[in-house]
Amino acid sequence: MNSTPPCIDFQFEGPIARITFNNPASRNALTWPMYEELKRICDAIANTPEIGVAIFRGAGDKAFVSGSDI
C-alpha cells in the first residue's frame, strides 16, 4: 500500500524541468489539490527563463494520467 498522498513531483536542473504525476494507485488520476499544484508548477516554469523543456510523466507503469480522481 502506498502511504504517499497523491501529488505532483517537480524538479528542475538547468534547462530541464521534470514533472511526475504521482498517484499510481489511481492510475495517476488528478485530485483537486493536484490540479492546484499543477497550476503553481506551470506558473513557476513560465517564470523561470532557464527552463527550456518540460518533461511530463506518470508514476508507475500503468498510466500517464487517467483523468480526475472524484
PDB file of N, CA, C, O and CB in Angstrom:
ATOM      1  N   MET A   1       0.847  -1.194   0.000  1.00  0.00           N
ATOM      2  CA  MET A   1       0.000   0.000   0.000  1.00  0.00           C
ATOM      3  C   MET A   1       0.879   1.239   0.000  1.00  0.00           C
ATOM      4  O   MET A   1       1.836   1.332   0.769  1.00  0.00           O
ATOM      5  CB  MET A   1      -0.957   0.008   1.223  1.00  0.00           C
ATOM      6  N   ASN A   2       0.550   2.193  -0.869  1.00  0.00           N
ATOM      7  CA  ASN A   2       1.303   3.427  -0.985  1.00  0.00           C
ATOM      8  C   ASN A   2       0.841   4.404   0.090  1.00  0.00           C
ATOM      9  O   ASN A   2      -0.340   4.748   0.151  1.00  0.00           O
ATOM     10  CB  ASN A   2       1.143   4.040  -2.395  1.00  0.00           C
ATOM     11  N   SER A   3       1.775   4.858   0.946  1.00  0.00           N
ATOM     12  CA  SER A   3       1.410   5.772   2.023  1.00  0.00           C
ATOM     13  C   SER A   3       1.613   7.229   1.626  1.00  0.00           C
ATOM     14  O   SER A   3       1.279   8.128   2.397  1.00  0.00           O
ATOM     15  CB  SER A   3       2.220   5.462   3.267  1.00  0.00           C
ATOM     16  N   THR A   4       2.149   7.475   0.446  1.00  0.00           N
ATOM     17  CA  THR A   4       2.350   8.834  -0.024  1.00  0.00           C
ATOM     18  C   THR A   4       1.043   9.375  -0.577  1.00  0.00           C
ATOM     19  O   THR A   4       0.422   8.732  -1.424  1.00  0.00           O
ATOM     20  CB  THR A   4       3.461   8.891  -1.089  1.00  0.00           C
ATOM     21  N   PRO A   5       0.611  10.552  -0.113  1.00  0.00           N
ATOM     22  CA  PRO A   5      -0.615  11.111  -0.683  1.00  0.00           C
ATOM     23  C   PRO A   5      -0.388  11.504  -2.138  1.00  0.00           C
ATOM     24  O   PRO A   5       0.741  11.801  -2.528  1.00  0.00           O
ATOM     25  CB  PRO A   5      -1.091  12.332   0.134  1.00  0.00           C
ATOM     26  N   PRO A   6      -1.453  11.507  -2.948  1.00  0.00           N
ATOM     27  CA  PRO A   6      -1.317  11.908  -4.348  1.00  0.00           C
ATOM     28  C   PRO A   6      -0.691  13.292  -4.449  1.00  0.00           C
ATOM     29  O   PRO A   6      -1.067  14.210  -3.719  1.00  0.00           O
ATOM     30  CB  PRO A   6      -2.685  11.889  -5.052  1.00  0.00           C
ATOM     31  N   CYS A   7       0.262  13.433  -5.355  1.00  0.00           N
ATOM     32  CA  CYS A   7       0.946  14.719  -5.506  1.00  0.00           C
ATOM     33  C   CYS A   7       1.559  14.796  -6.897  1.00  0.00           C
ATOM     34  O   CYS A   7       1.478  13.852  -7.683  1.00  0.00           O
ATOM     35  CB  CYS A   7       2.038  14.906  -4.412  1.00  0.00           C
ATOM     36  N   ILE A   8       2.161  15.920  -7.180  1.00  0.00           N
ATOM     37  CA  ILE A   8       2.927  16.099  -8.400  1.00  0.00           C
ATOM     38  C   ILE A   8       4.344  16.461  -7.973  1.00  0.00           C
ATOM     39  O   ILE A   8       4.558  17.440  -7.259  1.00  0.00           O
ATOM     40  CB  ILE A   8       2.294  17.204  -9.337  1.00  0.00           C
ATOM     41  N   ASP A   9       5.305  15.662  -8.416  1.00  0.00           N
ATOM     42  CA  ASP A   9       6.701  15.936  -8.109  1.00  0.00           C
ATOM     43  C   ASP A   9       7.261  16.859  -9.183  1.00  0.00           C
ATOM     44  O   ASP A   9       7.049  16.640 -10.375  1.00  0.00           O
ATOM     45  CB  ASP A   9       7.528  14.619  -8.016  1.00  0.00           C
ATOM     46  N   PHE A  10       7.976  17.890  -8.752  1.00  0.00           N
ATOM     47  CA  PHE A  10       8.542  18.869  -9.681  1.00  0.00           C
ATOM     48  C   PHE A  10      10.008  19.079  -9.337  1.00  0.00           C
ATOM     49  O   PHE A  10      10.357  19.418  -8.207  1.00  0.00           O
ATOM     50  CB  PHE A  10       7.760  20.219  -9.626  1.00  0.00           C
ATOM     51  N   GLN A  11      10.850  18.873 -10.329  1.00  0.00           N
ATOM     52  CA  GLN A  11      12.281  19.108 -10.165  1.00  0.00           C
ATOM     53  C   GLN A  11      12.791  19.777 -11.436  1.00  0.00           C
ATOM     54  O   GLN A  11      12.287  19.517 -12.529  1.00  0.00           O
ATOM     55  CB  GLN A  11      13.057  17.772  -9.873  1.00  0.00           C
ATOM     56  N   PHE A  12      13.778  20.626 -11.287  1.00  0.00           N
ATOM     57  CA  PHE A  12      14.424  21.119 -12.491  1.00  0.00           C
ATOM     58  C   PHE A  12      15.905  21.296 -12.232  1.00  0.00           C
ATOM     59  O   PHE A  12      16.348  21.671 -11.146  1.00  0.00           O
ATOM     60  CB  PHE A  12      13.791  22.439 -12.957  1.00  0.00           C
ATOM     61  N   GLU A  13      16.641  21.006 -13.285  1.00  0.00           N
ATOM     62  CA  GLU A  13      18.088  21.141 -13.259  1.00  0.00           C
ATOM     63  C   GLU A  13      18.492  21.744 -14.592  1.00  0.00           C
ATOM     64  O   GLU A  13      18.272  21.154 -15.650  1.00  0.00           O
ATOM     65  CB  GLU A  13      18.805  19.761 -13.001  1.00  0.00           C
ATOM     66  N   GLY A  14      19.082  22.920 -14.528  1.00  0.00           N
ATOM     67  CA  GLY A  14      19.441  23.605 -15.757  1.00  0.00           C
ATOM     68  C   GLY A  14      18.199  23.882 -16.581  1.00  0.00           C
ATOM     69  O   GLY A  14      17.217  24.408 -16.056  1.00  0.00           O
ATOM     70  N   PRO A  15      18.220  23.540 -17.859  1.00  0.00           N
ATOM     71  CA  PRO A  15      17.093  23.867 -18.731  1.00  0.00           C
ATOM     72  C   PRO A  15      15.976  22.822 -18.745  1.00  0.00           C
ATOM     73  O   PRO A  15      15.014  22.969 -19.498  1.00  0.00           O
ATOM     74  CB  PRO A  15      17.591  24.058 -20.118  1.00  0.00           C
ATOM     75  N   ILE A  16      16.083  21.769 -17.925  1.00  0.00           N
ATOM     76  CA  ILE A  16      15.115  20.678 -17.984  1.00  0.00           C
ATOM     77  C   ILE A  16      14.279  20.614 -16.703  1.00  0.00           C
ATOM     78  O   ILE A  16      14.813  20.496 -15.600  1.00  0.00           O
ATOM     79  CB  ILE A  16      15.833  19.339 -18.216  1.00  0.00           C
ATOM     80  N   ALA A  17      12.957  20.695 -16.876  1.00  0.00           N
ATOM     81  CA  ALA A  17      12.016  20.509 -15.763  1.00  0.00           C
ATOM     82  C   ALA A  17      11.412  19.111 -15.895  1.00  0.00           C
ATOM     83  O   ALA A  17      11.065  18.680 -16.994  1.00  0.00           O
ATOM     84  CB  ALA A  17      10.886  21.622 -15.761  1.00  0.00           C
ATOM     85  N   ARG A  18      11.291  18.418 -14.784  1.00  0.00           N
ATOM     86  CA  ARG A  18      10.683  17.084 -14.770  1.00  0.00           C
ATOM     87  C   ARG A  18       9.464  17.122 -13.846  1.00  0.00           C
ATOM     88  O   ARG A  18       9.576  17.442 -12.662  1.00  0.00           O
ATOM     89  CB  ARG A  18      11.716  15.988 -14.300  1.00  0.00           C
ATOM     90  N   ILE A  19       8.317  16.794 -14.400  1.00  0.00           N
ATOM     91  CA  ILE A  19       7.061  16.824 -13.667  1.00  0.00           C
ATOM     92  C   ILE A  19       6.494  15.406 -13.677  1.00  0.00           C
ATOM     93  O   ILE A  19       6.275  14.829 -14.742  1.00  0.00           O
ATOM     94  CB  ILE A  19       6.049  17.858 -14.294  1.00  0.00           C
ATOM     95  N   THR A  20       6.257  14.845 -12.491  1.00  0.00           N
ATOM     96  CA  THR A  20       5.734  13.480 -12.394  1.00  0.00           C
ATOM     97  C   THR A  20       4.413  13.492 -11.644  1.00  0.00           C
ATOM     98  O   THR A  20       4.341  13.931 -10.496  1.00  0.00           O
ATOM     99  CB  THR A  20       6.748  12.544 -11.690  1.00  0.00           C
ATOM    100  N   PHE A  21       3.368  13.004 -12.304  1.00  0.00           N
ATOM    101  CA  PHE A  21       2.064  12.833 -11.660  1.00  0.00           C
ATOM    102  C   PHE A  21       2.171  11.588 -10.790  1.00  0.00           C
ATOM    103  O   PHE A  21       2.362  10.485 -11.304  1.00  0.00           O
ATOM    104  CB  PHE A  21       0.884  12.709 -12.722  1.00  0.00           C
ATOM    105  N   ASN A  22       2.050  11.756  -9.483  1.00  0.00           N
ATOM    106  CA  ASN A  22       2.353  10.676  -8.555  1.00  0.00           C
ATOM    107  C   ASN A  22       1.104  10.259  -7.778  1.00  0.00           C
ATOM    108  O   ASN A  22       0.875  10.690  -6.647  1.00  0.00           O
ATOM    109  CB  ASN A  22       3.464  11.101  -7.589  1.00  0.00           C
ATOM    110  N   ASN A  23       0.312   9.413  -8.419  1.00  0.00           N
ATOM    111  CA  ASN A  23      -0.873   8.821  -7.800  1.00  0.00           C
ATOM    112  C   ASN A  23      -1.117   7.454  -8.461  1.00  0.00           C
ATOM    113  O   ASN A  23      -2.202   7.197  -8.983  1.00  0.00           O
ATOM    114  CB  ASN A  23      -2.136   9.768  -7.952  1.00  0.00           C
ATOM    115  N   PRO A  24      -0.092   6.576  -8.434  1.00  0.00           N
ATOM    116  CA  PRO A  24      -0.192   5.331  -9.206  1.00  0.00           C
ATOM    117  C   PRO A  24      -1.313   4.400  -8.755  1.00  0.00           C
ATOM    118  O   PRO A  24      -1.801   3.608  -9.561  1.00  0.00           O
ATOM    119  CB  PRO A  24       1.106   4.595  -9.130  1.00  0.00           C
ATOM    120  N   ALA A  25      -1.737   4.468  -7.498  1.00  0.00           N
ATOM    121  CA  ALA A  25      -2.826   3.605  -7.031  1.00  0.00           C
ATOM    122  C   ALA A  25      -4.128   3.884  -7.785  1.00  0.00           C
ATOM    123  O   ALA A  25      -4.985   3.007  -7.894  1.00  0.00           O
ATOM    124  CB  ALA A  25      -3.044   3.796  -5.526  1.00  0.00           C
ATOM    125  N   SER A  26      -4.274   5.108  -8.304  1.00  0.00           N
ATOM    126  CA  SER A  26      -5.462   5.502  -9.076  1.00  0.00           C
ATOM    127  C   SER A  26      -5.099   5.820 -10.518  1.00  0.00           C
ATOM    128  O   SER A  26      -5.729   6.662 -11.157  1.00  0.00           O
ATOM    129  CB  SER A  26      -6.146   6.715  -8.431  1.00  0.00           C
ATOM    130  N   ARG A  27      -4.074   5.136 -11.025  1.00  0.00           N
ATOM    131  CA  ARG A  27      -3.593   5.349 -12.402  1.00  0.00           C
ATOM    132  C   ARG A  27      -3.273   6.824 -12.667  1.00  0.00           C
ATOM    133  O   ARG A  27      -3.525   7.355 -13.749  1.00  0.00           O
ATOM    134  CB  ARG A  27      -4.643   4.855 -13.415  1.00  0.00           C
ATOM    135  N   ASN A  28      -2.713   7.457 -11.647  1.00  0.00           N
ATOM    136  CA  ASN A  28      -2.285   8.855 -11.706  1.00  0.00           C
ATOM    137  C   ASN A  28      -3.419   9.829 -11.987  1.00  0.00           C
ATOM    138  O   ASN A  28      -3.208  10.891 -12.572  1.00  0.00           O
ATOM    139  CB  ASN A  28      -1.234   9.014 -12.754  1.00  0.00           C
ATOM    140  N   ALA A  29      -4.616   9.461 -11.566  1.00  0.00           N
ATOM    141  CA  ALA A  29      -5.753  10.382 -11.673  1.00  0.00           C
ATOM    142  C   ALA A  29      -5.463  11.621 -10.830  1.00  0.00           C
ATOM    143  O   ALA A  29      -4.916  11.532  -9.731  1.00  0.00           O
ATOM    144  CB  ALA A  29      -7.086   9.694 -11.213  1.00  0.00           C
ATOM    145  N   LEU A  30      -5.841  12.777 -11.372  1.00  0.00           N
ATOM    146  CA  LEU A  30      -5.598  14.030 -10.668  1.00  0.00           C
ATOM    147  C   LEU A  30      -6.679  14.290  -9.619  1.00  0.00           C
ATOM    148  O   LEU A  30      -7.870  14.102  -9.867  1.00  0.00           O
ATOM    149  CB  LEU A  30      -5.534  15.194 -11.661  1.00  0.00           C
ATOM    150  N   THR A  31      -6.235  14.724  -8.452  1.00  0.00           N
ATOM    151  CA  THR A  31      -7.141  15.177  -7.402  1.00  0.00           C
ATOM    152  C   THR A  31      -7.224  16.701  -7.518  1.00  0.00           C
ATOM    153  O   THR A  31      -6.408  17.312  -8.206  1.00  0.00           O
ATOM    154  CB  THR A  31      -6.647  14.724  -5.960  1.00  0.00           C
ATOM    155  N   TRP A  32      -8.199  17.315  -6.853  1.00  0.00           N
ATOM    156  CA  TRP A  32      -8.288  18.782  -6.923  1.00  0.00           C
ATOM    157  C   TRP A  32      -7.023  19.440  -6.405  1.00  0.00           C
ATOM    158  O   TRP A  32      -6.568  20.402  -7.023  1.00  0.00           O
ATOM    159  CB  TRP A  32      -9.492  19.285  -6.126  1.00  0.00           C
ATOM    160  N   PRO A  33      -6.415  18.979  -5.296  1.00  0.00           N
ATOM    161  CA  PRO A  33      -5.144  19.588  -4.877  1.00  0.00           C
ATOM    162  C   PRO A  33      -4.036  19.422  -5.926  1.00  0.00           C
ATOM    163  O   PRO A  33      -3.169  20.287  -6.049  1.00  0.00           O
ATOM    164  CB  PRO A  33      -4.690  18.975  -3.554  1.00  0.00           C
ATOM    165  N   MET A  34      -4.058  18.321  -6.679  1.00  0.00           N
ATOM    166  CA  MET A  34      -3.057  18.139  -7.729  1.00  0.00           C
ATOM    167  C   MET A  34      -3.263  19.135  -8.864  1.00  0.00           C
ATOM    168  O   MET A  34      -2.289  19.643  -9.421  1.00  0.00           O
ATOM    169  CB  MET A  34      -3.108  16.709  -8.270  1.00  0.00           C
ATOM    170  N   TYR A  35      -4.536  19.426  -9.221  1.00  0.00           N
ATOM    171  CA  TYR A  35      -4.799  20.455 -10.235  1.00  0.00           C
ATOM    172  C   TYR A  35      -4.227  21.799  -9.783  1.00  0.00           C
ATOM    173  O   TYR A  35      -3.614  22.515 -10.575  1.00  0.00           O
ATOM    174  CB  TYR A  35      -6.323  20.581 -10.507  1.00  0.00           C
ATOM    175  N   GLU A  36      -4.428  22.136  -8.514  1.00  0.00           N
ATOM    176  CA  GLU A  36      -3.900  23.395  -7.983  1.00  0.00           C
ATOM    177  C   GLU A  36      -2.374  23.397  -8.001  1.00  0.00           C
ATOM    178  O   GLU A  36      -1.748  24.407  -8.325  1.00  0.00           O
ATOM    179  CB  GLU A  36      -4.411  23.631  -6.553  1.00  0.00           C
ATOM    180  N   GLU A  37      -1.787  22.264  -7.653  1.00  0.00           N
ATOM    181  CA  GLU A  37      -0.337  22.124  -7.676  1.00  0.00           C
ATOM    182  C   GLU A  37       0.197  22.255  -9.111  1.00  0.00           C
ATOM    183  O   GLU A  37       1.231  22.884  -9.333  1.00  0.00           O
ATOM    184  CB  GLU A  37       0.081  20.770  -7.068  1.00  0.00           C
ATOM    185  N   LEU A  38      -0.505  21.665 -10.073  1.00  0.00           N
ATOM    186  CA  LEU A  38      -0.094  21.757 -11.473  1.00  0.00           C
ATOM    187  C   LEU A  38      -0.104  23.210 -11.941  1.00  0.00           C
ATOM    188  O   LEU A  38       0.796  23.630 -12.669  1.00  0.00           O
ATOM    189  CB  LEU A  38      -1.017  20.903 -12.364  1.00  0.00           C
ATOM    190  N   LYS A  39      -1.090  23.966 -11.539  1.00  0.00           N
ATOM    191  CA  LYS A  39      -1.145  25.394 -11.890  1.00  0.00           C
ATOM    192  C   LYS A  39       0.072  26.125 -11.329  1.00  0.00           C
ATOM    193  O   LYS A  39       0.695  26.917 -12.036  1.00  0.00           O
ATOM    194  CB  LYS A  39      -2.451  26.039 -11.356  1.00  0.00           C
ATOM    195  N   ARG A  40       0.417  25.869 -10.061  1.00  0.00           N
ATOM    196  CA  ARG A  40       1.594  26.513  -9.454  1.00  0.00           C
ATOM    197  C   ARG A  40       2.877  26.115 -10.192  1.00  0.00           C
ATOM    198  O   ARG A  40       3.753  26.949 -10.422  1.00  0.00           O
ATOM    199  CB  ARG A  40       1.705  26.134  -7.956  1.00  0.00           C
ATOM    200  N   ILE A  41       2.979  24.833 -10.560  1.00  0.00           N
ATOM    201  CA  ILE A  41       4.167  24.353 -11.264  1.00  0.00           C
ATOM    202  C   ILE A  41       4.272  25.019 -12.636  1.00  0.00           C
ATOM    203  O   ILE A  41       5.354  25.459 -13.026  1.00  0.00           O
ATOM    204  CB  ILE A  41       4.129  22.812 -11.412  1.00  0.00           C
ATOM    205  N   CYS A  42       3.173  25.096 -13.364  1.00  0.00           N
ATOM    206  CA  CYS A  42       3.194  25.736 -14.687  1.00  0.00           C
ATOM    207  C   CYS A  42       3.560  27.209 -14.571  1.00  0.00           C
ATOM    208  O   CYS A  42       4.301  27.724 -15.409  1.00  0.00           O
ATOM    209  CB  CYS A  42       1.829  25.586 -15.382  1.00  0.00           C
ATOM    210  N   ASP A  43       3.058  27.896 -13.552  1.00  0.00           N
ATOM    211  CA  ASP A  43       3.428  29.291 -13.330  1.00  0.00           C
ATOM    212  C   ASP A  43       4.922  29.404 -13.042  1.00  0.00           C
ATOM    213  O   ASP A  43       5.589  30.305 -13.551  1.00  0.00           O
ATOM    214  CB  ASP A  43       2.610  29.891 -12.169  1.00  0.00           C
ATOM    215  N   ALA A  44       5.449  28.487 -12.222  1.00  0.00           N
ATOM    216  CA  ALA A  44       6.880  28.507 -11.896  1.00  0.00           C
ATOM    217  C   ALA A  44       7.726  28.287 -13.144  1.00  0.00           C
ATOM    218  O   ALA A  44       8.748  28.949 -13.326  1.00  0.00           O
ATOM    219  CB  ALA A  44       7.209  27.435 -10.843  1.00  0.00           C
ATOM    220  N   ILE A  45       7.308  27.363 -14.004  1.00  0.00           N
ATOM    221  CA  ILE A  45       8.039  27.118 -15.251  1.00  0.00           C
ATOM    222  C   ILE A  45       7.999  28.358 -16.132  1.00  0.00           C
ATOM    223  O   ILE A  45       9.021  28.756 -16.690  1.00  0.00           O
ATOM    224  CB  ILE A  45       7.450  25.905 -16.004  1.00  0.00           C
ATOM    225  N   ALA A  46       6.832  28.967 -16.261  1.00  0.00           N
ATOM    226  CA  ALA A  46       6.683  30.158 -17.096  1.00  0.00           C
ATOM    227  C   ALA A  46       7.542  31.317 -16.596  1.00  0.00           C
ATOM    228  O   ALA A  46       7.984  32.153 -17.383  1.00  0.00           O
ATOM    229  CB  ALA A  46       5.224  30.581 -17.143  1.00  0.00           C
ATOM    230  N   ASN A  47       7.774  31.362 -15.288  1.00  0.00           N
ATOM    231  CA  ASN A  47       8.544  32.452 -14.693  1.00  0.00           C
ATOM    232  C   ASN A  47      10.005  32.109 -14.457  1.00  0.00           C
ATOM    233  O   ASN A  47      10.715  32.859 -13.787  1.00  0.00           O
ATOM    234  CB  ASN A  47       7.922  32.856 -13.401  1.00  0.00           C
ATOM    235  N   THR A  48      10.462  30.990 -14.997  1.00  0.00           N
ATOM    236  CA  THR A  48      11.862  30.581 -14.856  1.00  0.00           C
ATOM    237  C   THR A  48      12.461  30.479 -16.252  1.00  0.00           C
ATOM    238  O   THR A  48      12.368  29.430 -16.889  1.00  0.00           O
ATOM    239  CB  THR A  48      11.993  29.214 -14.080  1.00  0.00           C
ATOM    240  N   PRO A  49      13.073  31.553 -16.735  1.00  0.00           N
ATOM    241  CA  PRO A  49      13.559  31.567 -18.117  1.00  0.00           C
ATOM    242  C   PRO A  49      14.634  30.523 -18.401  1.00  0.00           C
ATOM    243  O   PRO A  49      14.859  30.184 -19.563  1.00  0.00           O
ATOM    244  CB  PRO A  49      14.098  32.925 -18.444  1.00  0.00           C
ATOM    245  N   GLU A  50      15.303  30.005 -17.375  1.00  0.00           N
ATOM    246  CA  GLU A  50      16.334  28.989 -17.591  1.00  0.00           C
ATOM    247  C   GLU A  50      15.746  27.673 -18.096  1.00  0.00           C
ATOM    248  O   GLU A  50      16.439  26.890 -18.746  1.00  0.00           O
ATOM    249  CB  GLU A  50      17.103  28.746 -16.301  1.00  0.00           C
ATOM    250  N   ILE A  51      14.461  27.428 -17.796  1.00  0.00           N
ATOM    251  CA  ILE A  51      13.834  26.177 -18.211  1.00  0.00           C
ATOM    252  C   ILE A  51      13.457  26.275 -19.681  1.00  0.00           C
ATOM    253  O   ILE A  51      12.715  27.169 -20.088  1.00  0.00           O
ATOM    254  CB  ILE A  51      12.587  25.859 -17.341  1.00  0.00           C
ATOM    255  N   GLY A  52      13.979  25.344 -20.469  1.00  0.00           N
ATOM    256  CA  GLY A  52      13.702  25.327 -21.900  1.00  0.00           C
ATOM    257  C   GLY A  52      12.811  24.182 -22.330  1.00  0.00           C
ATOM    258  O   GLY A  52      12.232  24.219 -23.415  1.00  0.00           O
ATOM    259  N   VAL A  53      12.693  23.153 -21.482  1.00  0.00           N
ATOM    260  CA  VAL A  53      11.875  21.999 -21.818  1.00  0.00           C
ATOM    261  C   VAL A  53      11.273  21.428 -20.531  1.00  0.00           C
ATOM    262  O   VAL A  53      11.902  21.439 -19.473  1.00  0.00           O
ATOM    263  CB  VAL A  53      12.712  20.921 -22.572  1.00  0.00           C
ATOM    264  N   ALA A  54      10.051  20.933 -20.648  1.00  0.00           N
ATOM    265  CA  ALA A  54       9.379  20.296 -19.515  1.00  0.00           C
ATOM    266  C   ALA A  54       8.995  18.877 -19.927  1.00  0.00           C
ATOM    267  O   ALA A  54       8.367  18.672 -20.966  1.00  0.00           O
ATOM    268  CB  ALA A  54       8.116  21.116 -19.060  1.00  0.00           C
ATOM    269  N   ILE A  55       9.373  17.912 -19.112  1.00  0.00           N
ATOM    270  CA  ILE A  55       9.058  16.512 -19.362  1.00  0.00           C
ATOM    271  C   ILE A  55       7.993  16.087 -18.360  1.00  0.00           C
ATOM    272  O   ILE A  55       8.214  16.140 -17.150  1.00  0.00           O
ATOM    273  CB  ILE A  55      10.336  15.607 -19.256  1.00  0.00           C
ATOM    274  N   PHE A  56       6.845  15.667 -18.862  1.00  0.00           N
ATOM    275  CA  PHE A  56       5.744  15.200 -18.017  1.00  0.00           C
ATOM    276  C   PHE A  56       5.680  13.683 -18.095  1.00  0.00           C
ATOM    277  O   PHE A  56       5.785  13.100 -19.174  1.00  0.00           O
ATOM    278  CB  PHE A  56       4.385  15.836 -18.452  1.00  0.00           C
ATOM    279  N   ARG A  57       5.505  13.044 -16.929  1.00  0.00           N
ATOM    280  CA  ARG A  57       5.371  11.590 -16.914  1.00  0.00           C
ATOM    281  C   ARG A  57       4.467  11.179 -15.763  1.00  0.00           C
ATOM    282  O   ARG A  57       4.213  11.959 -14.845  1.00  0.00           O
ATOM    283  CB  ARG A  57       6.756  10.904 -16.795  1.00  0.00           C
ATOM    284  N   GLY A  58       3.991   9.955 -15.827  1.00  0.00           N
ATOM    285  CA  GLY A  58       3.187   9.393 -14.757  1.00  0.00           C
ATOM    286  C   GLY A  58       4.013   8.409 -13.956  1.00  0.00           C
ATOM    287  O   GLY A  58       4.850   7.704 -14.519  1.00  0.00           O
ATOM    288  N   ALA A  59       3.796   8.348 -12.655  1.00  0.00           N
ATOM    289  CA  ALA A  59       4.498   7.398 -11.793  1.00  0.00           C
ATOM    290  C   ALA A  59       3.973   5.987 -12.054  1.00  0.00           C
ATOM    291  O   ALA A  59       2.822   5.807 -12.453  1.00  0.00           O
ATOM    292  CB  ALA A  59       4.329   7.779 -10.295  1.00  0.00           C
ATOM    293  N   GLY A  60       4.817   5.002 -11.826  1.00  0.00           N
ATOM    294  CA  GLY A  60       4.408   3.618 -12.023  1.00  0.00           C
ATOM    295  C   GLY A  60       4.435   3.245 -13.486  1.00  0.00           C
ATOM    296  O   GLY A  60       4.980   3.972 -14.316  1.00  0.00           O
ATOM    297  N   ASP A  61       3.838   2.097 -13.797  1.00  0.00           N
ATOM    298  CA  ASP A  61       3.882   1.606 -15.170  1.00  0.00           C
ATOM    299  C   ASP A  61       2.503   1.302 -15.751  1.00  0.00           C
ATOM    300  O   ASP A  61       2.398   0.576 -16.740  1.00  0.00           O
ATOM    301  CB  ASP A  61       4.731   0.373 -15.233  1.00  0.00           C
ATOM    302  N   LYS A  62       1.447   1.846 -15.153  1.00  0.00           N
ATOM    303  CA  LYS A  62       0.080   1.563 -15.618  1.00  0.00           C
ATOM    304  C   LYS A  62      -0.512   2.664 -16.489  1.00  0.00           C
ATOM    305  O   LYS A  62      -1.221   2.370 -17.451  1.00  0.00           O
ATOM    306  CB  LYS A  62      -0.818   1.339 -14.436  1.00  0.00           C
ATOM    307  N   ALA A  63      -0.232   3.940 -16.166  1.00  0.00           N
ATOM    308  CA  ALA A  63      -0.881   5.031 -16.893  1.00  0.00           C
ATOM    309  C   ALA A  63      -0.089   6.318 -16.758  1.00  0.00           C
ATOM    310  O   ALA A  63       0.636   6.520 -15.784  1.00  0.00           O
ATOM    311  CB  ALA A  63      -2.309   5.240 -16.388  1.00  0.00           C
ATOM    312  N   PHE A  64      -0.239   7.191 -17.760  1.00  0.00           N
ATOM    313  CA  PHE A  64       0.313   8.538 -17.666  1.00  0.00           C
ATOM    314  C   PHE A  64      -0.549   9.335 -16.707  1.00  0.00           C
ATOM    315  O   PHE A  64      -0.109   9.640 -15.598  1.00  0.00           O
ATOM    316  CB  PHE A  64       0.382   9.226 -19.063  1.00  0.00           C
ATOM    317  N   VAL A  65      -1.759   9.679 -17.104  1.00  0.00           N
ATOM    318  CA  VAL A  65      -2.759  10.335 -16.267  1.00  0.00           C
ATOM    319  C   VAL A  65      -4.111   9.841 -16.751  1.00  0.00           C
ATOM    320  O   VAL A  65      -4.376   9.837 -17.954  1.00  0.00           O
ATOM    321  CB  VAL A  65      -2.651  11.916 -16.334  1.00  0.00           C
ATOM    322  N   SER A  66      -4.964   9.428 -15.832  1.00  0.00           N
ATOM    323  CA  SER A  66      -6.233   8.842 -16.264  1.00  0.00           C
ATOM    324  C   SER A  66      -7.416   9.782 -16.127  1.00  0.00           C
ATOM    325  O   SER A  66      -8.547   9.365 -16.373  1.00  0.00           O
ATOM    326  CB  SER A  66      -6.503   7.602 -15.485  1.00  0.00           C
ATOM    327  N   GLY A  67      -7.207  11.003 -15.755  1.00  0.00           N
ATOM    328  CA  GLY A  67      -8.308  11.950 -15.602  1.00  0.00           C
ATOM    329  C   GLY A  67      -8.376  12.474 -14.186  1.00  0.00           C
ATOM    330  O   GLY A  67      -7.351  12.799 -13.587  1.00  0.00           O
ATOM    331  N   SER A  68      -9.572  12.557 -13.651  1.00  0.00           N
ATOM    332  CA  SER A  68      -9.771  13.090 -12.297  1.00  0.00           C
ATOM    333  C   SER A  68     -10.169  11.993 -11.330  1.00  0.00           C
ATOM    334  O   SER A  68     -10.922  11.084 -11.678  1.00  0.00           O
ATOM    335  CB  SER A  68     -10.835  14.188 -12.301  1.00  0.00           C
ATOM    336  N   ASP A  69      -9.656  12.085 -10.116  1.00  0.00           N
ATOM    337  CA  ASP A  69      -9.991  11.166  -9.037  1.00  0.00           C
ATOM    338  C   ASP A  69     -11.128  11.823  -8.250  1.00  0.00           C
ATOM    339  O   ASP A  69     -10.883  12.628  -7.352  1.00  0.00           O
ATOM    340  CB  ASP A  69      -8.731  10.851  -8.111  1.00  0.00           C
ATOM    341  N   ILE A  70     -12.387  11.471  -8.595  1.00  0.00           N
ATOM    342  CA  ILE A  70     -13.533  12.143  -7.971  1.00  0.00           C
ATOM    343  C   ILE A  70     -14.256  11.270  -6.977  1.00  0.00           C
ATOM    344  O   ILE A  70     -15.239  11.703  -6.375  1.00  0.00           O
ATOM    345  CB  ILE A  70     -14.501  12.596  -9.020  1.00  0.00           C
TER     346      ILE A  70
END
